[in-house]
Amino acid sequence: MSKRTYAILGTGALGGFYGARLQKAGLQVHFLLKSDYQQVSQYGLVVESKDGDFSLPQVNAYNDVEKMPRCDVVVVALKTTQNHLLPQILPPVVKDDGVVLVLQNGLGVEEEVAQIVGKISVLGGLCFLCSNKVGPGHIHHLDYGQITLGEFASNYHPTGITDKMRQIADDFQSAGISMDLAEDLLLGRWKKLVWNIPYNGLSVILDATTDELMADVHTRQLVEQLMYEVAAGAKSTGRILPDSFIQTMLDYTVKMKPYRTSMKIDDDEGRPLEVEAIFGNPLRKAQAAGVNLPQISCVYQQLKFLDANKKR
């Protein structure tokens, strides 16, 4: 059994699910919570999962990062709209020889974390997970769960597969999580955007679930066009996404259970949208290389309006 200790910053649909699985497997896990703190500190976590329901009546729950022990691995599972909190909450909880694992959507998130933690290793994880928080400390895992793991280096230089990646992958695999090790984190980020950009964006703009987007010939065509633009964005940074990968993502989504994307849930519940990390940063990366992505830009502009309109 691994002796590594884990901190979960953001115990929602994603952080709560993976953290609960790690604790269930016997690892020591510490959870930072906000609105769910009272419920979870008293009653623990409940996970309804296609792989089997389970509950953790007792968890290490905190509402103050200063009360948490320093951990070997700190998992950043907050929404990127909360990343302004990271300079305050990351340094107190990560060991000097520890690792920060960023399980967030979008592009550039590891760069942001690396600026905060300096020489501490930063890894990025791309989660292919259908999971929703359905109540305080109550998570419903609908489908999938695989994580693609890569190590961050300056300017997203490919690192290959490192010992740190293998060690953390072993811990997650012991918890029943399928892991894929990526030699090139930036390529992995672009691959995730092939799914995130069309489905998150269109689900909000068109008020639709993934199955509804795939069932209509017009929206399915729009999904494909956006995916090919993501591939063009990747190419502008020197990363090639084959057409076969786009087809694989389409096939995966057709087989998925009907799903309300994380951005759709955020919009429905009046929360800020992860527009900059998922749309703005990729657009700026491509534009810096002289490549315009007009359809993604159109989705971005509509989401910016909807996000700002919600806040008024």
Secondary structure, 3 states (H helix, E strand, C coil): CCCCEEEEECCCCCHHHHHHHHHHCCCEEEEECCCCHHHHHHHCEEEEECCCCEEECCCEEECCHHHCCCEEEEEECCCHHHHHHHHHHCCCCEEEEEEEEECCCCCCHHHHHHHHHCCCEEEEEEEEEEEEEEECCEEEEEEEEEEEEEECCHHHCCCCCCHHHHHHHHHHHHCCCCEEECCCHHHHHHHHHHHHHHHHHHHHHCCCCHHHHHHCHHHHHHHHHHHHHHHHHHHHCCCCCCHHHHHHHHHHHHHCCCCCCHHHHHHHCCCCCCHHHHHHHHHHHHHHCCCCCHHHHHHHHHHHHHHHHHHC
